[in-house]
Structure formats: structure tokens, C-alpha cells
């Protein structure tokens, strides 16, 4: 508010001075010029009457000679005063309107409104720095889960687009450089409800500055960051950034898992990707040689990941010398049939179109399919505006950096236990993964799979803690009973139970819960909503366990225990 007032006073200094001078001169004239009362006696106007008369005359509200009729001299001065004061007011009003239209003043108004809306938040929220493709996906996903977010972005067009969206929950947004600590403070980094910060800009240095500022001020607050280079990833890791996502590296590992272990890959995809792949895709990937078109950062990450799982690779790259490609690489872009034949596309099982040009990537896929229709096709989508074109390409895998980053961050933000479970998954056999896959398919089919964490404590699961305190124990299976019909189990099951430092993967239903336990569930979204009744309503939980209605008061529960 002080900045707004200061800016107004500074911009309106000249108009205000002019108004003061005009009022002073005209009031002095009315006081000094003699007049006559109704008896014809000499009379002089006082300062109060002069100011009163000038107030409604100068603003053109009205006109009247008070308290007595004016003399000719007073009327002459009144004419001069009208021209002076009205001109001064017109100048002042014009200057004020000009200030109100200045970008700096409007920015201060928006900043004040933004700070006020952030300070008014009374529920957990995430601070999103960068509203590009990744940021927009994450904000929509958070809104779908009724989780609040605050957004900073340097592009006013993106800010305007978010303000015009029909979001499920109000989203405070402001156009500012998130790498500046003062802007982070405006956005609520010190707010007690801030869950963490997501550095999602397309500038690694900006993301680094955001992560450093966040970790230095609040070391225990979660910080997630995207990066485009191994150097910045190492820098981010050096001061404890909770999650660092390199989209090329993440997708390379994702594709390598699909090639080497399709069953593990499909389980991983179901747990982390909202739009997971169908179960039928499990049998489409064949073993054999792959072709990678483009040996930039993405191509190099893919080459390294696929070679580690024993895949034979042929690289197509126009700049073989500059990129330091493998010895058997083919020079070219891959858009020409001759180049693909030179890379023996007829005997390959898969091709990756991974250049930085969307048109070239689509051309590579179309040409390769004509030469080998059985190819597994992986295409890189660089521009979000080409979404519709890539949908019609019908490729087996579409690499979209924004979606890759968003899915990984959202998986981690839902529960850190999910990444622990995924690490365990990658160490298991295909038989173990296939069994889990069948179990997942039984509960959700081709619908969206949700994961959620349940923490057994008084704040988040009061009914469970009350039941354990009164009854002595509670088995895990009762959380998964339908609170409206205990004979029906909810479409969900536990993936991981953490009790202290002990981790129990795929725990049994008879496992006894204790205060402080953390349980990772997966299943349908409606199962998560129904489970909330058992977690927070004692009577519902008591019905799920016993089939009887419980007393409605704490005293009744205690009496039932001893009677």
C-alpha cells in the first residue's frame, strides 16, 4: 500500500501543486475583494466561505452567490477563478487517469491483490514457478485433487491464460521472475501452509536460484526442480533438492524398462502416469535392434540407457563428427528412405525419432513405417501446439518433456513412499511384476489408477487413532471395507506399509496398524474417497469392523469398552 501511495504522490506532484496554487490564489482573491451585505454595508468574505464557494464552483457541481449577492468585482474574480480552477481540475483528473493506466501502477495493484490472496490461503498449497506446459499440467492435476497452488511466471500471456481458465479452485497467479527471492516471498514461500516449491521454468539457472533460495530459507520444505543438463542436476543435488527431473534421462530409463522388462514397465506406467498404457500394449514390444535418429541430449540419453539393458543400437545423425557418435553411425537425418535403408531399417524392431524438429520426427516415422510396418515407433514431440498432429500419428510412444516431468513430480508429491515402492519394483522379477499387474488390472481395468498415502495420526486419521485407543488394535483390511456395506471391499489394496524404519511391501490384510504408520494404497479414485469415511468417522469405522452402530459420543465409547 505504501508503494502505491508513493507512486501516486510522485506522479501527481505537479497537478497537486497546481491545484493548491490555484486554490490559494482564488481564495485569497475572494477574501481580499470587498463585497456588500443585504443592507448595502461593506462586507468581506471569510476563508471558510471562500473555500466553500470555490469547492462547488471549481468542480462544476453548482453555482450560487453566497452568503450575499456578489459585486461586479467579485463576479469578475469568479469568472477568472472558474477558468483557472476548472482547467486545474481537468489537468489533475487527466494526470490521475494516466497514472491509473501506467504499467508500473497496474503491476503494483496486481501485486497487492496477489499478496492479499496468498496471505488469505488457509489450506496446503504448492508454489509453482513457471507456467509452461509442465506447470499447466501440474496445476490442473493439483486442482483436480482439490489441492491449491500459487503460480509465478515471467510471461504475462501465460499469466493471462491462467486467469481466464475456469479452474476448479481459485489460483493466485502473478507475472514475476521467480528466481528473485523477494518474488518468492510475495508468492508465499514463508507461508505456513506452503507444502513446497516446484521450479519448472525452462531456464536451468533460474531453477537453480529458486531451489537455492527455497532450501536456504526453509531446509525442511520440499523442493522439486526440472533440469536440462547433468551439471545443473549435480549442482541441485549438492544442497539437498528433493527431486531433480531431467526429462530426457527419465524418459530414456522409461523406454529402456519397456524394452527390457515390459511387465515392470507397465506396472511403473500405471503407478506414475495418469493416462497409463493399456494392458494389451504388454505384448507389442519385440526384442532386437533399434534405430535412434538424432544424437543430441535426448538421443545420447536413450543410447546410454538402451545399451545398458543390452539393446543393439544404430544411430542416424547429420553431424557425426561434432556429436561424437558411435562408430557404426549413419550420416543423415532419417527423413530419407535411403538413409533408413543404410541403417537397415528392414531388420530393426524399433525406431526413435528424437530430433529437435517435430516435422522431421513425423517424417522419419512415416518413412520408416513404409519400409517396415512392424516397427515399434517412438517419437519426440517438441511443441505442445502440435498435439493434435501427433495424436493422429498413432505412434507407440510419444515423448513429451512437459508430461514426463509432470508425471514424475506428481507421483512424488502424492507420496514419497511411491518412489520407494518403484525402486523395490525395479529389483523384482518379471513374475512378481506380472502378478502385481494382474492385481492392478483386477481393481481398475483400463481406468485411471490412483495412489494415495494414509498416515495414522490424530490429525489425518482421527477415527483410526480413536478406535485403536478404545479397542486396542485395528487390522489393515478394515480400512478397505465399504463404509456403507461392510460385506463389500473397496477397489484398492496396499502397496507399502512403513512402521518406523521397517518396510512391508504388499502387506497382508491382517497386518495390525499402529499410530505413526504410513500406508501407500492404490486403486480407483472413488475408493480413496470412500476410505475417508473410515479414516475420519468413528461410527463408520466401527460399523466396518463390527457391523454394529457405535455410540455417538466419546463417553459412550468408553462405557461400551467397560460394560
URVEN-V398695 format. One record per residue. OMEGA is omega in whole degrees, 0 to 359 (* if undefined). BURIAL is # if it has 9 or more other ideal C-beta (glycine too) atoms within 8 Angstrom, else .. D_LAST is the distance of its C-alpha to the last C-alpha in whole Angstrom. Layout:
# URVEN-V398695
omega = [OMEGA;OMEGA]
burial = [BURIAL;BURIAL]
d_last = [D_LAST;D_LAST]
This chain:
# URVEN-V398695
omega = [180;179;179;180;179;180;178;182;181;181;184;182;181;177;180;178;179;179;181;181;180;179;181;182;183;178;178;179;179;180;185;183;182;177;179;176;183;178;181;179;177;181;178;180;176;181;181;180;179;179;179;180;183;183;181;177;185;180;178;176;181;179;177;182;183;353;178;177;183;169;179;179;179;179;176;179;177;177;178;182;180;182;181;187;180;177;179;180;178;178;181;180;178;178;179;178;178;178;181;180;180;182;181;180;178;178;178;178;180;179;179;179;179;180;180;181;178;180;181;181;180;177;184;178;176;176;183;180;182;182;173;180;181;182;180;178;182;180;179;180;177;180;179;178;180;176;183;176;174;190;170;177;182;183;181;179;178;178;179;180;178;180;181;180;177;184;180;177;178;183;174;182;181;178;182;177;184;180;177;183;181;177;176;177;176;184;172;179;176;182;181;180;181;181;183;184;175;179;190;179;178;179;183;180;177;178;178;179;179;182;180;180;181;183;179;182;182;184;183;181;183;177;176;182;170;179;181;181;179;180;179;177;178;178;179;181;185;180;167;174;189;180;179;185;169;188;181;179;181;182;177;177;179;181;178;177;179;181;186;183;184;182;177;180;182;175;178;181;180;184;187;186;179;178;188;181;180;180;181;180;182;189;184;187;179;178;179;185;179;176;176;178;183;183;173;181;180;180;179;178;178;181;181;183;182;177;180;179;172;181;176;187;168;184;172;185;180;182;185;183;183;182;181;183;176;188;185;182;179;181;180;180;182;179;180;180;180;179;180;177;177;177;178;181;182;182;179;178;181;178;178;174;190;177;180;181;183;180;178;181;179;178;178;182;182;180;181;180;177;181;181;184;184;182;165;189;176;183;177;176;183;184;181;181;180;185;184;181;182;177;181;179;177;176;180;179;175;181;177;186;182;180;179;180;183;182;179;180;180;177;181;182;178;179;175;178;181;178;175;180;180;176;177;179;184;180;184;181;177;178;178;181;180;177;178;180;178;179;177;181;179;185;187;183;179;179;184;177;178;172;179;182;176;178;182;174;185;184;189;180;184;181;180;180;178;180;179;180;183;187;177;182;178;179;185;186;184;175;185;176;177;184;179;177;187;178;183;177;177;179;178;174;183;175;187;175;177;176;187;178;182;179;179;182;184;184;179;183;182;180;181;181;178;175;182;179;173;182;176;179;170;181;179;180;180;176;177;180;179;180;179;177;180;183;189;182;185;182;178;180;179;177;181;182;189;186;180;174;180;172;186;181;178;180;180;179;180;180;179;181;186;182;*]
burial = [.;.;.;#;.;.;#;#;#;.;#;#;.;.;#;#;.;#;#;.;.;#;#;.;#;#;#;.;#;#;#;.;#;.;#;#;.;.;.;.;.;.;#;.;#;.;.;.;#;#;#;#;#;#;.;#;#;#;.;.;.;.;.;.;.;.;.;#;.;#;#;.;.;#;#;.;#;#;.;#;#;#;.;#;#;#;.;#;#;.;#;#;.;.;#;#;.;#;#;.;.;#;.;.;#;#;#;#;#;#;#;#;.;#;#;.;#;#;.;.;#;.;.;.;#;#;#;#;#;#;#;#;#;#;#;#;#;#;#;.;#;#;#;.;.;.;#;#;#;#;#;#;#;.;.;.;.;#;#;.;.;#;.;.;.;.;#;.;.;.;#;#;#;#;#;#;.;#;#;#;.;.;#;#;#;#;#;#;#;.;#;.;#;#;#;#;#;#;#;#;#;.;.;#;.;#;#;#;#;#;#;#;#;#;#;.;.;.;.;.;#;#;#;#;#;#;#;.;#;.;.;#;#;.;.;#;#;.;.;.;#;.;#;#;#;#;#;#;#;#;#;#;#;#;#;#;#;#;#;.;#;#;#;#;#;#;#;#;#;#;#;#;#;.;.;#;.;.;.;.;#;#;.;.;#;.;.;#;#;#;#;#;#;#;#;#;.;#;#;#;#;#;#;#;#;#;#;.;#;.;#;.;#;#;#;#;#;.;.;#;.;.;#;.;.;.;.;.;#;#;.;#;#;#;#;#;.;.;#;#;#;.;#;#;#;.;.;#;#;#;#;#;#;#;#;.;.;#;.;#;#;#;#;#;#;#;#;#;#;.;#;#;.;.;#;#;#;#;#;#;#;#;.;.;.;#;.;.;#;#;.;.;#;.;#;.;#;#;#;#;#;#;#;#;#;#;#;#;#;#;#;#;#;#;#;.;#;#;#;#;#;#;.;#;#;#;.;.;.;.;.;.;#;#;.;#;#;.;#;#;#;.;#;#;.;.;.;#;#;#;#;#;#;#;.;#;#;.;.;#;#;#;#;#;#;#;#;#;.;#;.;.;.;#;#;#;.;#;#;#;#;#;#;.;.;#;.;.;.;#;#;#;#;#;#;#;#;#;.;.;.;.;#;#;.;.;#;.;.;.;#;.;#;.;.;.;#;#;#;#;#;#;#;#;.;.;#;#;.;#;#;.;#;#;#;.;#;#;#;#;#;#;#;#;#;.;.;.;.;#;.;.;.;.;.;#;#;#;#;#;.;.;.]
d_last = [64;66;68;68;70;72;73;74;76;78;79;80;82;85;84;82;85;88;86;86;90;90;88;90;93;93;91;94;97;95;95;98;100;101;101;101;99;100;102;104;104;103;99;97;94;91;89;86;88;89;86;85;88;88;84;84;88;87;84;86;83;86;89;91;93;91;92;95;98;99;102;104;103;100;100;101;99;96;98;98;94;93;94;93;89;89;90;88;85;86;86;83;81;82;81;78;77;79;76;74;75;75;73;72;71;69;68;66;65;63;62;61;59;57;56;54;53;52;50;48;46;43;41;42;46;49;52;55;58;60;60;62;61;59;57;57;55;53;52;52;49;47;48;46;43;43;44;46;50;53;56;59;63;66;67;67;68;65;63;64;63;59;60;61;58;56;53;49;48;51;52;54;58;61;64;64;65;62;63;64;61;62;61;58;57;57;55;52;52;51;48;45;44;46;45;48;52;54;58;59;63;66;67;66;67;65;62;63;63;60;58;59;59;55;54;56;54;51;51;47;48;48;52;53;57;60;63;66;67;66;68;65;62;63;63;60;58;60;58;54;54;51;53;57;58;61;61;64;63;59;61;63;60;59;62;62;59;60;63;62;58;58;54;53;55;53;49;51;52;49;47;49;51;50;53;52;55;55;54;57;59;58;61;63;64;67;68;71;73;73;75;74;76;76;76;74;71;69;72;72;68;68;70;69;65;67;69;66;65;68;69;73;74;77;78;80;81;84;84;84;86;84;80;81;80;80;83;83;82;84;86;85;82;81;82;85;85;88;85;82;85;86;82;82;79;80;79;76;72;71;72;71;73;72;75;74;76;74;77;78;75;75;78;78;75;77;80;78;77;80;81;78;75;73;72;69;69;68;69;69;68;69;69;66;69;70;66;68;71;68;66;69;70;67;67;65;64;64;64;63;63;60;58;58;57;54;53;52;51;49;47;47;46;43;42;43;41;43;47;45;44;48;49;47;48;52;52;50;52;53;51;48;49;50;47;45;47;47;43;44;46;43;41;44;47;50;48;47;44;42;41;38;36;32;31;28;27;26;29;30;26;24;21;22;21;18;17;18;16;13;13;16;19;20;23;27;27;24;26;29;27;28;26;27;27;25;28;30;31;33;36;36;35;35;38;37;34;35;33;35;38;37;38;37;39;38;34;32;30;27;28;25;25;25;26;30;30;33;33;37;36;39;39;40;40;37;35;35;34;31;30;30;27;25;26;25;23;19;18;21;20;17;19;21;19;17;19;16;16;14;13;16;15;14;12;10;10;9;6;5;6;4;0]
